[in-house]
Amino acid sequence: MDQLLESEDLNGASGVFFSQVHDLTHDIDAQLRGPDQAMARELCAVIGQMEADFAGGEGASSLKALAGRARELMREASNLLGYSE
């Protein structure tokens, strides 16, 4: 998704987001809320903002920043939940 956003291919990035990233965050949300509710809430907020930005046609720069934060949170969640990278 990063490469697609870098090249400002918002349609391609949206496809990756809604078929992979979005679903993954829903899959781990319930598990994450137990050990770190604040992280789960932030991750949901970031993903929700990305949904809104894609729907609203926001530019790639806003989405790149959100994608970076989502990636950081997902890595932290992965470590917290004992998943390997």
LOLO-445477 format. One record per residue: residue in three letters; x, y, z of N, C-alpha, C, CB in turn. Coordinates in nm, 4 decimals. Glycine has a CB too. Layout:
REM LOLO-445477
+------+----------+----------+----------+----------+----------+----------+----------+----------+----------+----------+----------+----------+
! type !      n.X !      n.Y !      n.Z !     ca.X !     ca.Y !     ca.Z !      c.X !      c.Y !      c.Z !     cb.X !     cb.Y !     cb.Z !
+------+----------+----------+----------+----------+----------+----------+----------+----------+----------+----------+----------+----------+
!  Ala !        X !        Y !        Z !        X !        Y !        Z !        X !        Y !        Z !        X !        Y !        Z !
...
+------+----------+----------+----------+----------+----------+----------+----------+----------+----------+----------+----------+----------+
//
This chain:
REM LOLO-445477
+------+----------+----------+----------+----------+----------+----------+----------+----------+----------+----------+----------+----------+
! type !      n.X !      n.Y !      n.Z !     ca.X !     ca.Y !     ca.Z !      c.X !      c.Y !      c.Z !     cb.X !     cb.Y !     cb.Z !
+------+----------+----------+----------+----------+----------+----------+----------+----------+----------+----------+----------+----------+
!  Met !   0.0824 !  -0.1178 !   0.0000 !   0.0000 !   0.0000 !   0.0000 !   0.0876 !   0.1251 !   0.0000 !  -0.0942 !  -0.0007 !   0.1202 !
!  Asp !   0.2004 !   0.1193 !   0.0719 !   0.2891 !   0.2355 !   0.0767 !   0.3368 !   0.2767 !  -0.0622 !   0.4087 !   0.2061 !   0.1655 !
!  Gln !   0.3739 !   0.1777 !  -0.1423 !   0.4226 !   0.2098 !  -0.2768 !   0.3116 !   0.2701 !  -0.3618 !   0.4788 !   0.0843 !  -0.3452 !
!  Leu !   0.1920 !   0.2202 !  -0.3438 !   0.0787 !   0.2745 !  -0.4190 !   0.0491 !   0.4183 !  -0.3769 !  -0.0461 !   0.1870 !  -0.3988 !
!  Leu !   0.0555 !   0.4448 !  -0.2469 !   0.0341 !   0.5817 !  -0.2001 !   0.1471 !   0.6732 !  -0.2453 !   0.0219 !   0.5849 !  -0.0477 !
!  Glu !   0.2685 !   0.6199 !  -0.2447 !   0.3840 !   0.6997 !  -0.2885 !   0.3666 !   0.7445 !  -0.4336 !   0.5152 !   0.6187 !  -0.2731 !
!  Ser !   0.3103 !   0.6563 !  -0.5148 !   0.2878 !   0.6916 !  -0.6558 !   0.1509 !   0.7563 !  -0.6767 !   0.3002 !   0.5671 !  -0.7442 !
!  Glu !   0.0815 !   0.7847 !  -0.5656 !  -0.0503 !   0.8492 !  -0.5659 !  -0.1567 !   0.7699 !  -0.6400 !  -0.0395 !   0.9854 !  -0.6268 !
!  Asp !  -0.1421 !   0.6365 !  -0.6358 !  -0.2430 !   0.5470 !  -0.6922 !  -0.3454 !   0.5180 !  -0.5823 !  -0.1780 !   0.4136 !  -0.7472 !
!  Leu !  -0.4394 !   0.6104 !  -0.5650 !  -0.5370 !   0.5980 !  -0.4572 !  -0.6339 !   0.4823 !  -0.4788 !  -0.6142 !   0.7267 !  -0.4430 !
!  Asn !  -0.6670 !   0.4510 !  -0.6021 !  -0.7549 !   0.3373 !  -0.6285 !  -0.6882 !   0.2062 !  -0.5891 !  -0.7947 !   0.3336 !  -0.7761 !
!  Gly !  -0.5617 !   0.1912 !  -0.6258 !  -0.4878 !   0.0705 !  -0.5890 !  -0.4690 !   0.0597 !  -0.4389 !  -0.3527 !   0.0684 !  -0.6578 !
!  Ala !  -0.4345 !   0.1714 !  -0.3757 !  -0.4149 !   0.1723 !  -0.2306 !  -0.5453 !   0.1412 !  -0.1583 !  -0.3600 !   0.3082 !  -0.1845 !
!  Ser !  -0.6551 !   0.1942 !  -0.2090 !  -0.7854 !   0.1661 !  -0.1498 !  -0.8183 !   0.0171 !  -0.1589 !  -0.8946 !   0.2489 !  -0.2190 !
!  Gly !  -0.7874 !  -0.0423 !  -0.2715 !  -0.8112 !  -0.1861 !  -0.2888 !  -0.7340 !  -0.2691 !  -0.1886 !  -0.7741 !  -0.2290 !  -0.4289 !
!  Val !  -0.6069 !  -0.2352 !  -0.1677 !  -0.5246 !  -0.3068 !  -0.0697 !  -0.5783 !  -0.2817 !   0.0704 !  -0.3760 !  -0.2631 !  -0.0794 !
!  Phe !  -0.6119 !  -0.1576 !   0.0995 !  -0.6613 !  -0.1229 !   0.2326 !  -0.7865 !  -0.2025 !   0.2676 !  -0.6905 !   0.0270 !   0.2411 !
!  Phe !  -0.8858 !  -0.1986 !   0.1801 !  -1.0132 !  -0.2619 !   0.2122 !  -1.0098 !  -0.4144 !   0.2004 !  -1.1203 !  -0.2074 !   0.1222 !
!  Ser !  -0.9145 !  -0.4713 !   0.1266 !  -0.9091 !  -0.6174 !   0.1136 !  -0.8124 !  -0.6817 !   0.2123 !  -0.8695 !  -0.6552 !  -0.0275 !
!  Gln !  -0.7185 !  -0.6044 !   0.2694 !  -0.6178 !  -0.6645 !   0.3564 !  -0.6072 !  -0.5935 !   0.4908 !  -0.4833 !  -0.6636 !   0.2879 !
!  Val !  -0.5681 !  -0.4689 !   0.4894 !  -0.5404 !  -0.3950 !   0.6126 !  -0.6657 !  -0.3830 !   0.6992 !  -0.4854 !  -0.2556 !   0.5798 !
!  His !  -0.7731 !  -0.3379 !   0.6406 !  -0.8985 !  -0.3161 !   0.7120 !  -0.9449 !  -0.4449 !   0.7804 !  -1.0068 !  -0.2647 !   0.6155 !
!  Asp !  -0.9454 !  -0.5544 !   0.7077 !  -0.9906 !  -0.6820 !   0.7629 !  -0.9005 !  -0.7299 !   0.8760 !  -0.9964 !  -0.7874 !   0.6535 !
!  Leu !  -0.7707 !  -0.7141 !   0.8604 !  -0.6772 !  -0.7574 !   0.9643 !  -0.7016 !  -0.6840 !   1.0955 !  -0.5332 !  -0.7354 !   0.9184 !
!  Thr !  -0.7256 !  -0.5551 !   1.0884 !  -0.7483 !  -0.4804 !   1.2124 !  -0.8753 !  -0.5264 !   1.2822 !  -0.7561 !  -0.3305 !   1.1837 !
!  His !  -0.9774 !  -0.5607 !   1.2065 !  -1.0992 !  -0.6144 !   1.2679 !  -1.0717 !  -0.7509 !   1.3315 !  -1.2122 !  -0.6262 !   1.1629 !
!  Asp !  -0.9868 !  -0.8295 !   1.2688 !  -0.9549 !  -0.9625 !   1.3214 !  -0.8819 !  -0.9564 !   1.4554 !  -0.8704 !  -1.0389 !   1.2211 !
!  Ile !  -0.7953 !  -0.8568 !   1.4753 !  -0.7180 !  -0.8520 !   1.5994 !  -0.7781 !  -0.7609 !   1.7063 !  -0.5787 !  -0.8069 !   1.5694 !
!  Asp !  -0.8794 !  -0.6853 !   1.6710 !  -0.9335 !  -0.5861 !   1.7639 !  -0.9767 !  -0.6462 !   1.8976 !  -1.0506 !  -0.5160 !   1.7005 !
!  Ala !  -1.0550 !  -0.7510 !   1.8949 !  -1.1062 !  -0.8091 !   2.0197 !  -0.9927 !  -0.8614 !   2.1068 !  -1.2051 !  -0.9225 !   1.9894 !
!  Gln !  -0.8935 !  -0.9234 !   2.0448 !  -0.7792 !  -0.9743 !   2.1213 !  -0.6982 !  -0.8611 !   2.1819 !  -0.6897 !  -1.0603 !   2.0326 !
!  Leu !  -0.6870 !  -0.7513 !   2.1128 !  -0.6054 !  -0.6392 !   2.1580 !  -0.6737 !  -0.5603 !   2.2687 !  -0.5737 !  -0.5476 !   2.0416 !
!  Arg !  -0.8041 !  -0.5545 !   2.2691 !  -0.8762 !  -0.4738 !   2.3687 !  -0.8520 !  -0.5218 !   2.5111 !  -1.0250 !  -0.4759 !   2.3396 !
!  Gly !  -0.8286 !  -0.6504 !   2.5307 !  -0.8006 !  -0.7000 !   2.6656 !  -0.6697 !  -0.6465 !   2.7216 !  -0.7973 !  -0.8508 !   2.6653 !
!  Pro !  -0.5585 !  -0.6716 !   2.6541 !  -0.4295 !  -0.6282 !   2.7088 !  -0.3994 !  -0.4786 !   2.6931 !  -0.3209 !  -0.7058 !   2.6436 !
!  Asp !  -0.4547 !  -0.4126 !   2.5931 !  -0.4217 !  -0.2707 !   2.5733 !  -0.5372 !  -0.1995 !   2.5029 !  -0.2906 !  -0.2555 !   2.4909 !
!  Gln !  -0.6347 !  -0.1601 !   2.5826 !  -0.7546 !  -0.0968 !   2.5274 !  -0.7220 !   0.0361 !   2.4587 !  -0.8577 !  -0.0742 !   2.6380 !
!  Ala !  -0.6277 !   0.1115 !   2.5129 !  -0.5920 !   0.2406 !   2.4518 !  -0.5350 !   0.2209 !   2.3118 !  -0.4902 !   0.3158 !   2.5399 !
!  Met !  -0.4487 !   0.1198 !   2.2958 !  -0.3920 !   0.0927 !   2.1636 !  -0.5009 !   0.0483 !   2.0671 !  -0.2819 !  -0.0145 !   2.1727 !
!  Ala !  -0.5916 !  -0.0355 !   2.1143 !  -0.7011 !  -0.0822 !   2.0287 !  -0.7870 !   0.0352 !   1.9829 !  -0.7880 !  -0.1858 !   2.1030 !
!  Arg !  -0.8152 !   0.1261 !   2.0736 !  -0.8962 !   0.2434 !   2.0375 !  -0.8241 !   0.3309 !   1.9354 !  -0.9300 !   0.3262 !   2.1627 !
!  Glu !  -0.6945 !   0.3521 !   1.9562 !  -0.6200 !   0.4353 !   1.8613 !  -0.6150 !   0.3699 !   1.7243 !  -0.4779 !   0.4612 !   1.9123 !
!  Leu !  -0.5912 !   0.2398 !   1.7219 !  -0.5872 !   0.1696 !   1.5938 !  -0.7215 !   0.1810 !   1.5223 !  -0.5500 !   0.0216 !   1.6144 !
!  Cys !  -0.8301 !   0.1642 !   1.5955 !  -0.9638 !   0.1791 !   1.5349 !  -0.9842 !   0.3204 !   1.4816 !  -1.0740 !   0.1456 !   1.6376 !
!  Ala !  -0.9383 !   0.4190 !   1.5566 !  -0.9540 !   0.5579 !   1.5136 !  -0.8743 !   0.5853 !   1.3861 !  -0.9097 !   0.6537 !   1.6251 !
!  Val !  -0.7528 !   0.5345 !   1.3797 !  -0.6686 !   0.5548 !   1.2610 !  -0.7322 !   0.4868 !   1.1399 !  -0.5251 !   0.4998 !   1.2848 !
!  Ile !  -0.7778 !   0.3632 !   1.1583 !  -0.8391 !   0.2907 !   1.0475 !  -0.9690 !   0.3590 !   1.0045 !  -0.8660 !   0.1441 !   1.0871 !
!  Gly !  -1.0463 !   0.4057 !   1.1003 !  -1.1687 !   0.4790 !   1.0680 !  -1.1406 !   0.6058 !   0.9899 !  -1.2438 !   0.5131 !   1.1944 !
!  Gln !  -1.0342 !   0.6754 !   1.0274 !  -0.9978 !   0.7973 !   0.9540 !  -0.9517 !   0.7633 !   0.8128 !  -0.8873 !   0.8747 !   1.0285 !
!  Met !  -0.8794 !   0.6518 !   0.7982 !  -0.8387 !   0.6103 !   0.6637 !  -0.9613 !   0.5773 !   0.5781 !  -0.7439 !   0.4882 !   0.6711 !
!  Glu !  -1.0592 !   0.5085 !   0.6367 !  -1.1829 !   0.4797 !   0.5635 !  -1.2465 !   0.6097 !   0.5141 !  -1.2826 !   0.4015 !   0.6531 !
!  Ala !  -1.2565 !   0.7068 !   0.6050 !  -1.3177 !   0.8353 !   0.5705 !  -1.2364 !   0.9082 !   0.4640 !  -1.3314 !   0.9231 !   0.6955 !
!  Asp !  -1.1048 !   0.9042 !   0.4759 !  -1.0196 !   0.9735 !   0.3789 !  -1.0293 !   0.9101 !   0.2404 !  -0.8741 !   0.9729 !   0.4263 !
!  Phe !  -1.0311 !   0.7770 !   0.2355 !  -1.0489 !   0.7120 !   0.1044 !  -1.1847 !   0.7494 !   0.0457 !  -1.0364 !   0.5572 !   0.1170 !
!  Ala !  -1.2890 !   0.7437 !   0.1273 !  -1.4236 !   0.7754 !   0.0791 !  -1.4355 !   0.9210 !   0.0355 !  -1.5264 !   0.7455 !   0.1873 !
!  Gly !  -1.3658 !   1.0093 !   0.1057 !  -1.3740 !   1.1520 !   0.0761 !  -1.2776 !   1.1995 !  -0.0299 !  -1.3507 !   1.2291 !   0.1992 !
!  Gly !  -1.1944 !   1.1079 !  -0.0807 !  -1.1007 !   1.1451 !  -0.1855 !  -0.9841 !   1.2293 !  -0.1373 !  -1.1725 !   1.2182 !  -0.2918 !
!  Glu !  -0.9451 !   1.2101 !  -0.0118 !  -0.8301 !   1.2847 !   0.0417 !  -0.7040 !   1.2483 !  -0.0360 !  -0.8104 !   1.2553 !   0.1932 !
!  Gly !  -0.6059 !   1.3334 !  -0.0265 !  -0.4810 !   1.3125 !  -0.0975 !  -0.3938 !   1.2059 !  -0.0339 !  -0.4055 !   1.4406 !  -0.1053 !
!  Ala !  -0.2933 !   1.1649 !  -0.1089 !  -0.2048 !   1.0579 !  -0.0661 !  -0.1235 !   1.0944 !   0.0577 !  -0.1122 !   1.0209 !  -0.1782 !
!  Ser !  -0.0887 !   1.2218 !   0.0748 !  -0.0020 !   1.2584 !   0.1876 !  -0.0697 !   1.2317 !   0.3216 !   0.0376 !   1.4059 !   0.1783 !
!  Ser !  -0.1964 !   1.2643 !   0.3334 !  -0.2717 !   1.2362 !   0.4564 !  -0.2797 !   1.0859 !   0.4803 !  -0.4140 !   1.2967 !   0.4487 !
!  Leu !  -0.3083 !   1.0116 !   0.3756 !  -0.3206 !   0.8673 !   0.3876 !  -0.1868 !   0.8016 !   0.4199 !  -0.3773 !   0.8092 !   0.2597 !
!  Lys !  -0.0770 !   0.8549 !   0.3666 !   0.0549 !   0.7990 !   0.3977 !   0.0856 !   0.8125 !   0.5452 !   0.1636 !   0.8677 !   0.3152 !
!  Ala !   0.0543 !   0.9271 !   0.6027 !   0.0790 !   0.9489 !   0.7455 !  -0.0055 !   0.8531 !   0.8294 !   0.0483 !   1.0953 !   0.7842 !
!  Leu !  -0.1316 !   0.8378 !   0.7933 !  -0.2189 !   0.7456 !   0.8667 !  -0.1724 !   0.6012 !   0.8506 !  -0.3640 !   0.7596 !   0.8188 !
!  Ala !  -0.1324 !   0.5644 !   0.7307 !  -0.0846 !   0.4281 !   0.7064 !   0.0401 !   0.3995 !   0.7888 !  -0.0553 !   0.4067 !   0.5570 !
!  Gly !   0.1275 !   0.4984 !   0.8006 !   0.2475 !   0.4810 !   0.8825 !   0.2125 !   0.4571 !   1.0281 !   0.3379 !   0.6026 !   0.8706 !
!  Arg !   0.1183 !   0.5333 !   1.0801 !   0.0776 !   0.5157 !   1.2197 !   0.0073 !   0.3814 !   1.2388 !  -0.0148 !   0.6310 !   1.2641 !
!  Ala !  -0.0767 !   0.3426 !   1.1445 !  -0.1443 !   0.2129 !   1.1530 !  -0.0419 !   0.0999 !   1.1546 !  -0.2426 !   0.1946 !   1.0350 !
!  Arg !   0.0599 !   0.1101 !   1.0704 !   0.1657 !   0.0085 !   1.0651 !   0.2375 !  -0.0019 !   1.1997 !   0.2669 !   0.0417 !   0.9532 !
!  Glu !   0.2713 !   0.1136 !   1.2601 !   0.3372 !   0.1140 !   1.3909 !   0.2503 !   0.0458 !   1.4958 !   0.3694 !   0.2575 !   1.4344 !
!  Leu !   0.1230 !   0.0817 !   1.4985 !   0.0318 !   0.0234 !   1.5964 !   0.0134 !  -0.1264 !   1.5744 !  -0.1029 !   0.0935 !   1.5906 !
!  Met !   0.0063 !  -0.1687 !   1.4491 !  -0.0104 !  -0.3106 !   1.4211 !   0.1134 !  -0.3896 !   1.4594 !  -0.0423 !  -0.3320 !   1.2744 !
!  Arg !   0.2311 !  -0.3315 !   1.4435 !   0.3538 !  -0.3983 !   1.4880 !   0.3554 !  -0.4117 !   1.6398 !   0.4782 !  -0.3210 !   1.4402 !
!  Glu !   0.3188 !  -0.3041 !   1.7082 !   0.3122 !  -0.3092 !   1.8544 !   0.2106 !  -0.4132 !   1.9000 !   0.2760 !  -0.1711 !   1.9117 !
!  Ala !   0.0955 !  -0.4164 !   1.8360 !  -0.0084 !  -0.5128 !   1.8707 !   0.0406 !  -0.6550 !   1.8444 !  -0.1374 !  -0.4847 !   1.7911 !
!  Ser !   0.1083 !  -0.6749 !   1.7341 !   0.1619 !  -0.8062 !   1.6998 !   0.2579 !  -0.8556 !   1.8077 !   0.2328 !  -0.8013 !   1.5639 !
!  Asn !   0.3451 !  -0.7674 !   1.8511 !   0.4396 !  -0.8048 !   1.9572 !   0.3661 !  -0.8326 !   2.0880 !   0.5443 !  -0.6936 !   1.9781 !
!  Leu !   0.2725 !  -0.7491 !   2.1219 !   0.1963 !  -0.7644 !   2.2453 !   0.1180 !  -0.8947 !   2.2469 !   0.1018 !  -0.6470 !   2.2636 !
!  Leu !   0.0616 !  -0.9312 !   2.1339 !  -0.0213 !  -1.0519 !   2.1247 !   0.0587 !  -1.1785 !   2.0944 !  -0.1262 !  -1.0332 !   2.0183 !
!  Gly !   0.1906 !  -1.1629 !   2.0750 !   0.2760 !  -1.2789 !   2.0531 !   0.2780 !  -1.3309 !   1.9120 !   0.2347 !  -1.3867 !   2.1415 !
!  Tyr !   0.2385 !  -1.2492 !   1.8161 !   0.2474 !  -1.2879 !   1.6753 !   0.3870 !  -1.2558 !   1.6255 !   0.1395 !  -1.2152 !   1.5891 !
!  Ser !   0.4361 !  -1.3346 !   1.5322 !   0.5642 !  -1.3009 !   1.4719 !   0.5421 !  -1.2080 !   1.3546 !   0.6392 !  -1.4274 !   1.4274 !
!  Glu !   0.6449 !  -1.1291 !   1.3200 !   0.6325 !  -1.0345 !   1.2084 !   0.6523 !  -1.1056 !   1.0774 !   0.7333 !  -0.9199 !   1.2216 !
+------+----------+----------+----------+----------+----------+----------+----------+----------+----------+----------+----------+----------+
//
